[in-house]
Amino acid sequence: MNADVISPELKTVLRRLKLSRMLDTLPERLALARQQKMPHQDLLLLALSDEATRRDGQAAKLRADRARLEPDCQLERWDETAKVEFDRALLNELASLRFIESHHHVTVVGSVGVGKTFLAHALGHVACRRGYSVLAIGADAMLKNLKHARLTQTHEKELRALLSVDLLIVDDFGLDAMDAQESRDAHEIITERHRAGSMIVTSNRGPDEWLATFADPMRAQAAIDRFTSNAYDLVIEGESYRARLKPGQKPGQKPEKKGK
């Protein structure tokens, strides 16, 4: 059945109600309803459910775009053949997002390239689909943005953006030593996020090594203790996952070795 069975009058009404995208699936749904002699109420529910699903998907994509999440970093796209090890039961628990509901945090720790950012962003996508607000940013960029915002008198706005979301994902934390101002900013974010909502922090170093990157050990200890006492720890070990993210690489396909 094609779109010609939809009367012009119905098309006009759907457009007036901003439901014109229902026309994408309505002909097929009408055909199915006739074949199965579906009650009118069931047909209406089916057609409206299609539109609700479409809008939910569109809203989730918009939230993910605003969150600056990597589009391909989604749990269903994780390559299960990757030679990395982590607590799968813990990841499943995190994917339930109960940690966001209870304002807990997550550390994702592992060596370079094992998939820390992938899994952190994947959890961000799950959160976007569930209607949560998310923001993903690198630790270095976050601290530099706050420093620059002081010069442009937009510091409060920049800080509010980091604190207002349900889930803040900070990538590559603790790589470099922070100066005094960066240390104060990091302390403030960690402390305020304890009240505002959840964080996922990825790092090549465990939280016990973060202390050395702060300029003020006392301030650092207070922030780190508060964070770690309220955080799940997802530790990833194994080979680099990055070769599996190359364009054209298929899940399960072994990455080509250099020189071949």
MIVOZA-221862 format. One record per residue: residue number from 1; residue in three letters; y, x, z of N, C-alpha, C in turn. Coordinates in nm, 2 decimals. Atoms other than C-alpha are relative to their C-alpha. Layout:
BEGIN
(NUM,ALA,(Y,X,Z),(Y,X,Z),(Y,X,Z)) ...
//
This chain:
BEGIN
(1,MET,(-0.12,0.09,0.00),(0.00,0.00,0.00),(0.12,0.09,0.00)) (2,ASN,(-0.12,-0.09,0.00),(0.34,0.14,-0.08),(0.12,-0.07,0.06)) (3,ALA,(-0.12,0.05,-0.07),(0.70,0.08,0.04),(0.05,-0.12,-0.06)) (4,ASP,(-0.06,0.11,0.07),(0.76,-0.19,-0.22),(-0.04,-0.13,0.08)) (5,VAL,(0.03,0.13,-0.07),(0.59,-0.45,0.02),(0.10,-0.03,0.11)) (6,ILE,(-0.10,0.02,-0.10),(0.87,-0.40,0.26),(0.12,-0.07,-0.07)) (7,SER,(-0.10,0.07,0.06),(1.13,-0.66,0.18),(0.14,0.06,0.02)) (8,PRO,(-0.14,-0.05,-0.01),(1.50,-0.56,0.12),(0.06,-0.05,0.13)) (9,GLU,(-0.06,0.06,-0.12),(1.60,-0.79,0.41),(-0.05,0.08,0.12)) (10,LEU,(0.05,-0.07,-0.11),(1.37,-0.61,0.65),(0.05,0.14,0.01)) (11,LYS,(-0.06,-0.14,0.00),(1.49,-0.27,0.54),(0.15,0.00,0.05)) (12,THR,(-0.14,0.01,-0.05),(1.85,-0.39,0.60),(0.01,-0.01,0.15)) (13,VAL,(0.00,0.02,-0.15),(1.77,-0.51,0.95),(-0.04,0.13,0.07)) (14,LEU,(0.04,-0.12,-0.07),(1.59,-0.19,1.04),(0.11,0.11,0.00)) (15,ARG,(-0.12,-0.10,0.01),(1.89,0.02,0.92),(0.11,-0.04,0.10)) (16,ARG,(-0.10,0.05,-0.09),(2.13,-0.20,1.12),(-0.04,0.04,0.14)) (17,LEU,(0.04,-0.03,-0.13),(1.92,-0.14,1.43),(-0.03,0.15,0.02)) (18,LYS,(0.03,-0.15,0.00),(1.89,0.24,1.35),(-0.15,0.03,0.02)) (19,LEU,(0.14,-0.01,0.00),(1.52,0.20,1.30),(-0.06,0.03,-0.14)) (20,SER,(0.05,-0.02,0.13),(1.50,0.30,0.94),(-0.11,0.10,-0.02)) (21,ARG,(0.11,-0.10,0.01),(1.26,0.59,1.01),(-0.13,-0.07,0.02)) (22,MET,(0.13,0.08,-0.01),(1.00,0.32,1.09),(-0.06,-0.02,-0.14)) (23,LEU,(0.05,0.02,0.14),(0.98,0.28,0.71),(-0.09,0.10,-0.05)) (24,ASP,(0.09,-0.11,0.04),(0.80,0.61,0.69),(-0.15,-0.04,0.03)) (25,THR,(0.13,0.03,-0.03),(0.49,0.46,0.85),(-0.04,-0.15,0.00)) (26,LEU,(0.02,0.15,-0.01),(0.53,0.08,0.84),(-0.09,-0.05,-0.11)) (27,PRO,(0.09,0.05,0.10),(0.36,0.03,0.50),(-0.15,0.02,0.04)) (28,GLU,(0.14,-0.03,-0.04),(0.04,0.20,0.63),(-0.04,-0.09,0.11)) (29,ARG,(0.03,0.08,-0.11),(0.06,0.01,0.95),(-0.03,-0.15,-0.04)) (30,LEU,(0.02,0.13,0.05),(0.09,-0.32,0.77),(-0.13,-0.02,-0.07)) (31,ALA,(0.13,0.00,0.07),(-0.21,-0.23,0.55),(-0.11,-0.01,0.10)) (32,LEU,(0.10,-0.01,-0.10),(-0.41,-0.15,0.86),(-0.01,-0.13,0.07)) (33,ALA,(-0.01,0.12,-0.07),(-0.30,-0.47,1.03),(-0.08,-0.11,-0.08)) (34,ARG,(0.06,0.10,0.09),(-0.42,-0.68,0.73),(-0.15,0.02,0.00)) (35,GLN,(0.14,-0.03,0.01),(-0.75,-0.50,0.71),(-0.08,-0.04,0.13)) (36,GLN,(0.07,0.03,-0.13),(-0.83,-0.55,1.08),(0.04,-0.13,0.06)) (37,LYS,(-0.05,0.13,-0.04),(-0.66,-0.89,1.10),(0.06,0.01,0.14)) (38,MET,(-0.06,-0.03,-0.13),(-0.45,-0.75,1.38),(0.10,-0.11,0.04)) (39,PRO,(-0.10,0.09,-0.04),(-0.24,-0.99,1.59),(0.14,0.06,-0.02)) (40,HIS,(-0.13,-0.04,0.03),(0.13,-0.98,1.52),(0.06,0.09,0.12)) (41,GLN,(-0.05,-0.08,-0.11),(0.20,-0.85,1.87),(-0.05,0.14,0.00)) (42,ASP,(0.06,-0.13,0.01),(-0.04,-0.56,1.83),(0.06,0.08,-0.11)) (43,LEU,(-0.07,-0.07,0.11),(0.12,-0.47,1.50),(0.14,0.05,0.04)) (44,LEU,(-0.13,-0.04,-0.04),(0.46,-0.47,1.65),(0.00,0.11,0.10)) (45,LEU,(0.01,-0.10,-0.10),(0.35,-0.26,1.94),(-0.04,0.14,-0.07)) (46,LEU,(0.04,-0.12,0.07),(0.18,-0.01,1.70),(0.12,0.06,-0.07)) (47,ALA,(-0.11,-0.05,0.08),(0.49,0.02,1.48),(0.11,0.06,0.09)) (48,LEU,(-0.10,-0.05,-0.09),(0.73,0.06,1.77),(-0.05,0.13,0.08)) (49,SER,(0.06,-0.12,-0.06),(0.49,0.32,1.93),(0.02,0.12,-0.09)) (50,ASP,(-0.02,-0.10,0.09),(0.51,0.52,1.62),(0.15,0.06,0.01)) (51,GLU,(-0.14,-0.04,-0.01),(0.89,0.52,1.64),(0.03,0.07,0.13)) (52,ALA,(-0.03,-0.06,-0.13),(0.89,0.60,2.01),(-0.06,0.15,0.01)) (53,THR,(0.06,-0.13,0.01),(0.66,0.90,1.95),(0.08,0.09,-0.08)) (54,ARG,(-0.09,-0.08,0.08),(0.88,1.02,1.67),(0.12,0.05,0.07)) (55,ARG,(-0.12,-0.03,-0.08),(1.19,1.00,1.89),(-0.03,0.10,0.11)) (56,ASP,(0.03,-0.10,-0.11),(1.02,1.18,2.18),(-0.02,0.14,-0.06)) (57,GLY,(0.01,-0.13,0.07),(0.92,1.46,1.94),(0.13,0.06,-0.04)) (58,GLN,(-0.14,-0.05,0.05),(1.27,1.49,1.80),(0.08,0.04,0.12)) (59,ALA,(-0.08,-0.03,-0.12),(1.42,1.49,2.15),(-0.05,0.13,0.06)) (60,ALA,(0.06,-0.12,-0.05),(1.17,1.76,2.26),(0.04,0.12,-0.08)) (61,LYS,(-0.04,-0.11,0.09),(1.26,1.98,1.96),(0.14,0.03,0.03)) (62,LEU,(-0.14,-0.03,-0.02),(1.63,1.94,2.03),(0.01,0.07,0.14)) (63,ARG,(-0.01,-0.07,-0.13),(1.58,2.04,2.40),(-0.05,0.15,-0.02)) (64,ALA,(0.05,-0.13,0.02),(1.37,2.34,2.28),(0.10,0.09,-0.07)) (65,ASP,(-0.10,-0.08,0.07),(1.64,2.45,2.04),(0.11,0.04,0.09)) (66,ARG,(-0.10,-0.03,-0.10),(1.90,2.43,2.31),(-0.04,0.10,0.10)) (67,ALA,(0.05,-0.09,-0.10),(1.68,2.62,2.54),(-0.02,0.14,-0.05)) (68,ARG,(0.01,-0.12,0.06),(1.66,2.90,2.29),(-0.15,0.06,0.01)) (69,LEU,(0.14,-0.04,-0.01),(1.28,2.90,2.30),(-0.05,0.04,-0.14)) (70,GLU,(0.06,-0.04,0.12),(1.08,3.08,2.04),(-0.09,-0.11,-0.06)) (71,PRO,(0.08,0.12,0.05),(0.94,2.80,1.81),(-0.15,0.02,0.00)) (72,ASP,(0.14,-0.02,0.02),(0.60,2.96,1.76),(-0.07,0.03,0.13)) (73,CYS,(0.06,-0.03,-0.13),(0.54,3.04,2.13),(-0.04,-0.13,0.07)) (74,GLN,(0.05,0.13,-0.06),(0.34,2.73,2.22),(-0.15,0.02,0.04)) (75,LEU,(0.13,-0.02,-0.05),(0.02,2.70,2.42),(-0.11,-0.02,-0.10)) (76,GLU,(0.10,0.03,0.10),(-0.17,2.54,2.14),(-0.01,0.11,-0.11)) (77,ARG,(0.00,-0.10,0.10),(-0.09,2.84,1.92),(-0.04,0.14,0.06)) (78,TRP,(0.04,-0.12,-0.06),(-0.21,3.10,2.16),(-0.14,0.04,-0.06)) (79,ASP,(0.12,-0.05,0.06),(-0.48,3.32,2.00),(-0.10,0.03,0.11)) (80,GLU,(0.10,-0.02,-0.11),(-0.78,3.29,2.23),(-0.09,0.12,-0.02)) (81,THR,(0.08,-0.12,0.02),(-0.94,3.60,2.07),(0.07,0.12,0.04)) (82,ALA,(-0.07,-0.12,-0.05),(-0.67,3.82,2.21),(-0.07,0.07,0.12)) (83,LYS,(0.07,-0.07,-0.10),(-0.81,4.09,2.43),(0.09,0.02,0.12)) (84,VAL,(-0.08,-0.01,-0.13),(-0.60,4.01,2.74),(-0.07,-0.09,0.10)) (85,GLU,(0.06,0.07,-0.11),(-0.71,3.88,3.07),(0.11,-0.05,0.10)) (86,PHE,(-0.08,0.06,-0.10),(-0.53,3.65,3.31),(-0.07,-0.12,0.06)) (87,ASP,(0.06,0.11,-0.07),(-0.61,3.36,3.55),(0.03,-0.13,-0.08)) (88,ARG,(-0.01,0.12,0.09),(-0.67,3.07,3.31),(0.02,-0.12,0.09)) (89,ALA,(-0.01,0.12,-0.09),(-0.70,2.82,3.60),(0.15,-0.01,0.05)) (90,LEU,(-0.14,0.00,-0.04),(-0.35,2.93,3.72),(0.09,-0.05,-0.11)) (91,LEU,(-0.08,0.04,0.11),(-0.21,2.89,3.37),(-0.01,-0.15,-0.02)) (92,ASN,(0.02,0.14,0.01),(-0.36,2.54,3.35),(0.08,-0.08,0.11)) (93,GLU,(-0.07,0.06,-0.11),(-0.20,2.46,3.69),(0.15,0.00,-0.03)) (94,LEU,(-0.14,-0.01,0.03),(0.14,2.59,3.57),(0.04,-0.10,-0.11)) (95,ALA,(-0.03,0.09,0.11),(0.11,2.38,3.25),(0.01,-0.15,0.05)) (96,SER,(-0.02,0.13,-0.05),(0.09,2.07,3.47),(0.15,-0.02,0.04)) (97,LEU,(-0.14,0.00,-0.04),(0.45,2.16,3.57),(0.03,-0.05,0.14)) (98,ARG,(-0.02,0.04,-0.14),(0.39,2.07,3.93),(0.09,0.10,0.07)) (99,PHE,(-0.09,-0.10,-0.07),(0.57,2.40,4.01),(0.15,-0.04,-0.02)) (100,ILE,(-0.14,0.04,0.02),(0.89,2.25,3.86),(0.03,-0.12,0.09)) (101,GLU,(-0.02,0.11,-0.08),(0.85,1.93,4.05),(0.03,0.04,0.15)) (102,SER,(-0.01,-0.05,-0.14),(0.82,2.13,4.38),(0.10,0.11,0.01)) (103,HIS,(-0.10,-0.10,-0.01),(1.09,2.38,4.29),(-0.06,0.14,0.03)) (104,HIS,(0.06,-0.13,-0.02),(0.85,2.68,4.29),(0.04,0.08,-0.13)) (105,HIS,(-0.02,-0.10,0.10),(0.89,2.99,4.07),(-0.13,0.06,-0.06)) (106,VAL,(0.12,-0.06,0.05),(0.66,3.19,3.85),(0.05,0.14,-0.05)) (107,THR,(-0.02,-0.14,0.06),(0.64,3.57,3.78),(-0.11,0.02,-0.10)) (108,VAL,(0.10,-0.04,0.10),(0.46,3.68,3.46),(0.01,0.15,-0.02)) (109,VAL,(0.00,-0.15,-0.01),(0.38,4.05,3.50),(-0.11,0.06,-0.08)) (110,GLY,(0.10,-0.07,0.08),(0.21,4.28,3.26),(0.07,0.12,-0.08)) (111,SER,(-0.05,-0.11,0.08),(0.25,4.59,3.04),(0.07,-0.05,-0.13)) (112,VAL,(-0.07,0.04,0.12),(0.45,4.59,2.72),(-0.09,-0.07,-0.10)) (113,GLY,(0.07,0.07,0.12),(0.33,4.34,2.45),(-0.12,-0.08,0.03)) (114,VAL,(0.13,0.07,-0.02),(0.05,4.16,2.63),(0.02,-0.15,-0.01)) (115,GLY,(-0.02,0.14,0.02),(0.21,3.82,2.58),(0.07,-0.07,0.11)) (116,LYS,(-0.07,0.06,-0.11),(0.43,3.76,2.88),(0.11,-0.10,-0.05)) (117,THR,(-0.10,0.08,0.05),(0.72,3.62,2.68),(-0.06,-0.13,-0.07)) (118,PHE,(0.07,0.11,0.07),(0.48,3.41,2.47),(-0.04,-0.11,0.10)) (119,LEU,(0.05,0.10,-0.10),(0.33,3.23,2.78),(0.12,-0.06,0.07)) (120,ALA,(-0.12,0.06,-0.07),(0.67,3.19,2.95),(0.07,-0.10,-0.09)) (121,HIS,(-0.06,0.09,0.10),(0.82,3.03,2.64),(-0.09,-0.12,-0.02)) (122,ALA,(0.09,0.11,0.02),(0.51,2.82,2.59),(0.01,-0.10,0.12)) (123,LEU,(-0.02,0.09,-0.11),(0.55,2.68,2.94),(0.14,-0.07,-0.01)) (124,GLY,(-0.13,0.07,0.02),(0.92,2.61,2.85),(-0.02,-0.11,-0.10)) (125,HIS,(0.02,0.11,0.09),(0.80,2.41,2.55),(-0.07,-0.12,0.06)) (126,VAL,(0.07,0.11,-0.07),(0.57,2.20,2.77),(0.11,-0.07,0.08)) (127,ALA,(-0.11,0.06,-0.08),(0.87,2.14,3.00),(0.09,-0.09,-0.09)) (128,CYS,(-0.09,0.07,0.09),(1.09,2.03,2.70),(-0.07,-0.13,-0.04)) (129,ARG,(0.07,0.12,0.04),(0.82,1.78,2.59),(-0.01,-0.10,0.11)) (130,ARG,(0.01,0.09,-0.11),(0.81,1.64,2.94),(0.14,-0.05,0.04)) (131,GLY,(-0.13,0.05,-0.03),(1.19,1.58,2.94),(0.08,0.09,0.09)) (132,TYR,(-0.08,-0.09,-0.08),(1.30,1.88,3.15),(0.10,0.08,-0.08)) (133,SER,(-0.10,-0.09,0.07),(1.61,2.09,3.06),(-0.04,0.14,0.03)) (134,VAL,(0.05,-0.13,-0.01),(1.53,2.45,3.00),(0.10,0.10,-0.07)) (135,LEU,(-0.08,-0.10,0.07),(1.71,2.77,2.92),(-0.07,0.13,0.01)) (136,ALA,(0.07,-0.13,0.01),(1.55,3.10,2.81),(0.10,0.11,-0.04)) (137,ILE,(-0.09,-0.11,0.03),(1.74,3.43,2.82),(-0.05,0.13,0.05)) (138,GLY,(0.04,-0.13,-0.05),(1.68,3.80,2.85),(0.09,0.04,0.12)) (139,ALA,(-0.07,-0.04,-0.12),(1.78,3.95,3.18),(0.12,0.09,-0.03)) (140,ASP,(-0.11,-0.08,0.04),(2.00,4.21,3.02),(0.12,-0.08,-0.06)) (141,ALA,(-0.11,0.09,0.06),(2.19,3.95,2.81),(0.06,-0.09,0.11)) (142,MET,(-0.05,0.09,-0.10),(2.22,3.72,3.11),(0.11,0.07,0.09)) (143,LEU,(-0.09,-0.07,-0.08),(2.39,3.99,3.32),(0.13,0.04,-0.07)) (144,LYS,(-0.11,-0.04,0.08),(2.61,4.11,3.04),(0.09,-0.12,-0.03)) (145,ASN,(-0.08,0.12,0.03),(2.72,3.75,2.96),(0.09,-0.03,0.12)) (146,LEU,(-0.07,0.03,-0.12),(2.82,3.70,3.32),(0.12,0.10,0.02)) (147,LYS,(-0.11,-0.10,-0.01),(3.02,4.03,3.32),(0.11,-0.03,-0.09)) (148,HIS,(-0.10,0.03,0.10),(3.20,3.94,3.00),(0.07,-0.13,0.04)) (149,ALA,(-0.07,0.12,-0.03),(3.27,3.59,3.13),(0.11,0.01,0.11)) (150,ARG,(-0.10,-0.02,-0.10),(3.47,3.73,3.42),(0.13,0.04,-0.07)) (151,LEU,(-0.12,-0.05,0.07),(3.71,3.89,3.16),(0.06,-0.12,-0.08)) (152,THR,(-0.06,0.11,0.08),(3.75,3.56,2.97),(0.02,-0.13,0.09)) (153,GLN,(-0.02,0.11,-0.09),(3.78,3.34,3.28),(-0.10,-0.12,-0.02)) (154,THR,(0.10,0.11,0.03),(3.46,3.15,3.19),(-0.12,0.03,0.09)) (155,HIS,(0.11,-0.04,-0.08),(3.24,3.29,3.47),(-0.07,-0.12,0.06)) (156,GLU,(0.05,0.12,-0.07),(3.20,2.96,3.65),(-0.08,-0.08,-0.10)) (157,LYS,(0.08,0.07,0.10),(3.09,2.79,3.33),(-0.13,0.06,-0.04)) (158,GLU,(0.12,-0.07,0.04),(2.84,3.06,3.24),(-0.10,-0.01,0.11)) (159,LEU,(0.09,0.00,-0.11),(2.70,3.06,3.59),(-0.06,-0.14,0.01)) (160,ARG,(0.05,0.14,-0.01),(2.67,2.68,3.59),(-0.11,-0.03,-0.10)) (161,ALA,(0.10,0.02,0.10),(2.47,2.69,3.27),(-0.13,0.05,0.04)) (162,LEU,(0.12,-0.06,-0.05),(2.22,2.91,3.44),(-0.06,-0.07,0.12)) (163,LEU,(0.04,0.07,-0.12),(2.20,2.70,3.75),(-0.03,-0.15,-0.02)) (164,SER,(0.01,0.14,0.01),(2.21,2.35,3.61),(-0.13,-0.05,-0.07)) (165,VAL,(0.13,0.04,0.07),(1.88,2.35,3.41),(-0.11,-0.02,0.10)) (166,ASP,(0.12,0.01,-0.09),(1.55,2.24,3.56),(-0.08,0.12,0.00)) (167,LEU,(0.08,-0.12,0.01),(1.38,2.56,3.44),(0.08,0.11,-0.07)) (168,LEU,(-0.06,-0.12,0.06),(1.54,2.90,3.38),(-0.10,0.10,-0.02)) (169,ILE,(0.09,-0.11,0.04),(1.33,3.16,3.20),(0.08,0.12,-0.02)) (170,VAL,(-0.07,-0.13,0.01),(1.45,3.52,3.25),(-0.10,0.10,-0.05)) (171,ASP,(0.10,-0.09,0.06),(1.27,3.77,3.03),(0.04,0.15,0.02)) (172,ASP,(-0.02,-0.14,-0.02),(1.23,4.14,3.10),(0.09,0.04,0.11)) (173,PHE,(-0.08,-0.03,-0.12),(1.37,4.15,3.45),(-0.04,0.13,0.06)) (174,GLY,(0.04,-0.12,-0.07),(1.38,4.48,3.63),(-0.02,0.12,-0.08)) (175,LEU,(0.03,-0.12,0.09),(1.37,4.71,3.33),(0.10,0.11,0.03)) (176,ASP,(-0.11,-0.10,-0.03),(1.70,4.89,3.41),(0.06,-0.01,0.13)) (177,ALA,(-0.08,0.01,-0.12),(1.90,4.98,3.71),(0.12,-0.08,-0.02)) (178,MET,(-0.12,0.09,0.01),(2.18,4.73,3.78),(0.11,0.07,0.08)) (179,ASP,(-0.11,-0.05,-0.08),(2.53,4.83,3.89),(0.03,-0.10,0.11)) (180,ALA,(-0.03,0.08,-0.12),(2.70,4.67,4.19),(0.02,-0.15,-0.04)) (181,GLN,(-0.03,0.13,0.04),(2.83,4.37,4.00),(-0.12,-0.08,-0.05)) (182,GLU,(0.12,0.06,0.05),(2.51,4.30,3.82),(-0.10,-0.03,0.11)) (183,SER,(0.08,0.03,-0.12),(2.32,4.32,4.15),(0.04,-0.12,0.07)) (184,ARG,(-0.05,0.12,-0.07),(2.55,4.06,4.31),(-0.03,-0.12,-0.09)) (185,ASP,(0.03,0.11,0.08),(2.50,3.84,4.01),(-0.15,-0.04,0.00)) (186,ALA,(0.15,0.03,0.00),(2.12,3.87,4.01),(-0.03,-0.06,0.14)) (187,HIS,(0.03,0.06,-0.14),(2.12,3.80,4.39),(0.05,-0.14,0.00)) (188,GLU,(-0.05,0.14,-0.01),(2.34,3.49,4.34),(-0.09,-0.09,-0.08)) (189,ILE,(0.09,0.09,0.08),(2.12,3.35,4.06),(-0.13,-0.03,0.07)) (190,ILE,(0.13,0.02,-0.07),(1.80,3.41,4.25),(0.01,-0.09,0.12)) (191,THR,(-0.02,0.08,-0.13),(1.94,3.26,4.57),(0.04,-0.15,-0.04)) (192,GLU,(-0.04,0.13,0.03),(2.10,2.96,4.40),(-0.11,-0.08,-0.07)) (193,ARG,(0.11,0.06,0.07),(1.80,2.89,4.18),(-0.10,-0.05,0.10)) (194,HIS,(0.09,0.04,-0.10),(1.60,2.86,4.50),(0.04,-0.15,0.04)) (195,ARG,(-0.04,0.14,-0.03),(1.81,2.54,4.56),(0.00,-0.09,-0.12)) (196,ALA,(-0.02,0.08,0.12),(1.87,2.43,4.20),(-0.12,-0.04,-0.07)) (197,GLY,(0.12,0.03,0.08),(1.53,2.45,4.05),(-0.09,0.12,-0.02)) (198,SER,(0.11,-0.10,0.02),(1.25,2.67,3.91),(0.05,0.11,-0.09)) (199,MET,(-0.02,-0.12,0.09),(1.25,3.01,3.74),(-0.14,0.05,-0.04)) (200,ILE,(0.11,-0.08,0.04),(1.00,3.19,3.53),(0.06,0.14,-0.04)) (201,VAL,(-0.05,-0.13,0.03),(1.06,3.56,3.53),(-0.11,0.09,-0.05)) (202,THR,(0.10,-0.09,0.05),(0.87,3.80,3.31),(0.05,0.15,0.02)) (203,SER,(-0.04,-0.13,-0.03),(0.87,4.17,3.38),(-0.12,0.10,-0.02)) (204,ASN,(0.10,-0.11,0.00),(0.68,4.50,3.32),(-0.03,0.05,0.13)) (205,ARG,(0.02,-0.04,-0.14),(0.71,4.56,3.69),(-0.02,-0.11,0.09)) (206,GLY,(0.03,0.10,-0.10),(0.58,4.37,3.98),(0.13,-0.02,0.09)) (207,PRO,(-0.12,0.02,-0.08),(0.84,4.22,4.22),(0.02,0.11,0.11)) (208,ASP,(-0.02,-0.11,-0.10),(0.77,4.50,4.47),(0.07,0.12,-0.06)) (209,GLU,(-0.08,-0.11,0.06),(0.93,4.74,4.22),(0.14,-0.04,-0.04)) (210,TRP,(-0.14,0.04,0.03),(1.24,4.53,4.16),(0.11,0.05,0.09)) (211,LEU,(-0.09,-0.04,-0.10),(1.40,4.65,4.47),(0.08,0.12,-0.04)) (212,ALA,(-0.06,-0.12,0.05),(1.47,4.99,4.32),(0.11,-0.02,-0.11)) (213,THR,(-0.09,0.02,0.11),(1.67,4.84,4.04),(0.13,-0.06,0.04)) (214,PHE,(-0.12,0.05,-0.05),(1.93,4.68,4.26),(0.09,0.11,0.06)) (215,ALA,(-0.09,-0.10,-0.05),(2.24,4.87,4.37),(0.02,-0.02,0.16)) (216,ASP,(-0.01,0.03,-0.15),(2.24,4.70,4.72),(-0.14,-0.04,0.05)) (217,PRO,(0.13,0.02,-0.04),(1.90,4.73,4.88),(-0.01,-0.12,0.10)) (218,MET,(0.00,0.11,-0.09),(1.98,4.48,5.16),(0.01,-0.13,-0.07)) (219,ARG,(-0.01,0.13,0.08),(2.10,4.21,4.92),(-0.12,-0.02,-0.08)) (220,ALA,(0.12,0.01,0.08),(1.81,4.28,4.70),(-0.12,-0.05,0.07)) (221,GLN,(0.12,0.04,-0.08),(1.55,4.25,4.97),(0.01,-0.15,0.04)) (222,ALA,(-0.02,0.14,-0.03),(1.69,3.91,5.07),(-0.04,-0.09,-0.11)) (223,ALA,(0.02,0.08,0.12),(1.68,3.78,4.72),(-0.15,0.00,-0.04)) (224,ILE,(0.14,-0.02,0.04),(1.34,3.92,4.63),(-0.10,-0.07,0.09)) (225,ASP,(0.08,0.07,-0.10),(1.18,3.80,4.95),(0.00,-0.15,-0.02)) (226,ARG,(-0.01,0.15,0.01),(1.31,3.45,4.90),(-0.07,-0.04,-0.13)) (227,PHE,(0.06,0.03,0.12),(1.19,3.45,4.54),(-0.15,0.01,0.01)) (228,THR,(0.14,-0.02,0.00),(0.84,3.59,4.59),(-0.07,-0.09,0.10)) (229,SER,(0.07,0.09,-0.10),(0.76,3.37,4.89),(-0.01,-0.14,-0.06)) (230,ASN,(0.00,0.14,0.06),(0.81,3.07,4.66),(-0.05,0.00,-0.14)) (231,ALA,(0.04,-0.02,0.14),(0.65,3.20,4.34),(-0.15,0.02,-0.02)) (232,TYR,(0.13,-0.03,0.05),(0.32,3.19,4.16),(0.00,0.13,-0.08)) (233,ASP,(0.00,-0.13,0.07),(0.21,3.53,4.02),(-0.11,-0.01,-0.11)) (234,LEU,(0.10,0.00,0.11),(0.05,3.53,3.67),(0.00,0.14,-0.06)) (235,VAL,(0.01,-0.14,0.04),(-0.07,3.88,3.59),(-0.08,0.01,-0.12)) (236,ILE,(0.07,-0.01,0.13),(-0.17,3.97,3.23),(-0.04,0.15,-0.02)) (237,GLU,(0.05,-0.14,0.03),(-0.38,4.28,3.15),(-0.07,0.00,-0.13)) (238,GLY,(0.07,-0.01,0.13),(-0.51,4.40,2.82),(0.07,0.07,-0.11)) (239,GLU,(-0.06,-0.06,0.12),(-0.42,4.50,2.47),(0.13,-0.07,-0.04)) (240,SER,(-0.12,0.07,0.04),(-0.09,4.42,2.30),(-0.03,-0.12,-0.09)) (241,TYR,(0.02,0.13,0.08),(-0.06,4.07,2.16),(0.09,-0.01,-0.12)) (242,ARG,(-0.11,0.01,0.09),(0.24,4.14,1.94),(-0.05,0.00,-0.15)) (243,ALA,(0.04,-0.01,0.13),(0.04,4.23,1.63),(-0.05,-0.13,-0.05)) (244,ARG,(0.05,0.13,0.04),(-0.10,3.88,1.63),(0.11,-0.10,-0.03)) (245,LEU,(-0.11,0.08,0.03),(0.25,3.74,1.59),(0.07,0.04,-0.13)) (246,LYS,(-0.05,-0.04,0.13),(0.31,3.91,1.26),(-0.01,-0.11,-0.10)) (247,PRO,(0.00,0.11,0.10),(0.40,3.68,0.97),(-0.13,0.01,-0.08)) (248,GLY,(0.12,0.00,0.08),(0.08,3.57,0.79),(-0.12,0.02,0.08)) (249,GLN,(0.12,-0.02,-0.08),(-0.15,3.66,1.08),(-0.06,-0.13,0.05)) (250,LYS,(0.06,0.12,-0.03),(-0.40,3.39,1.14),(-0.07,0.01,0.14)) (251,PRO,(0.07,-0.01,-0.13),(-0.55,3.31,1.49),(-0.14,0.04,-0.02)) (252,GLY,(0.14,-0.05,0.01),(-0.87,3.50,1.54),(-0.01,0.11,-0.10)) (253,GLN,(0.01,-0.11,0.10),(-0.79,3.74,1.26),(0.04,0.13,0.07)) (254,LYS,(-0.02,-0.12,-0.07),(-0.81,4.10,1.38),(0.12,0.07,-0.07)) (255,PRO,(-0.12,-0.06,0.05),(-0.47,4.28,1.34),(-0.05,0.13,-0.08)) (256,GLU,(0.04,-0.11,0.08),(-0.49,4.55,1.07),(0.04,0.13,0.08)) (257,LYS,(-0.03,-0.13,-0.06),(-0.50,4.91,1.20),(0.09,0.08,-0.09)) (258,LYS,(-0.09,-0.08,0.08),(-0.24,5.15,1.10),(-0.08,0.10,-0.08)) (259,GLY,(0.07,-0.09,0.09),(-0.33,5.37,0.81),(-0.09,-0.06,-0.10)) (260,LYS,(0.10,0.07,0.09),(-0.54,5.10,0.64),(0.08,-0.10,-0.09)) 
//
